[in-house]
Amino acid sequence: MPYAIEITQSYEKRLVKFLKKHRDITSKYGKVIRLLEVDPFHPSLRLHKLFGKLDKLYSVSIDMQYRISIEFYIEDNKIIPVQIGTHDEVYK
């Protein structure tokens, strides 16, 4: 069953800024989003739950340097991206 990706206005602003700065990641980002819709548990995404102040979020990898933190609702088949950036930017 496919998952719905819900893009908020705040995430869209972050995404536009991120992709302007990192144009070389655009195709990788698109691939990650398509894979999230089909199978968020695919091993290449490296989905994992976060801890501490981010314990309500999960993270997936775009590549070894960049991440997307997400709200992940399995029962509603809904994924809401929250933050995008480097490891340190996403986990702050």
PyMOL commands that set and color helices and strands:
alter all, ss='L'
color gray80, all
select helices_A, chain A and resi 9-21+23-38+43-45+52-54+87-90
alter helices_A, ss='H'
color red, helices_A
select strands_A, chain A and resi 4-5+48-49+58-61+66-73+78-86
alter strands_A, ss='S'
color yellow, strands_A
deselect
rebuild
show_as cartoon
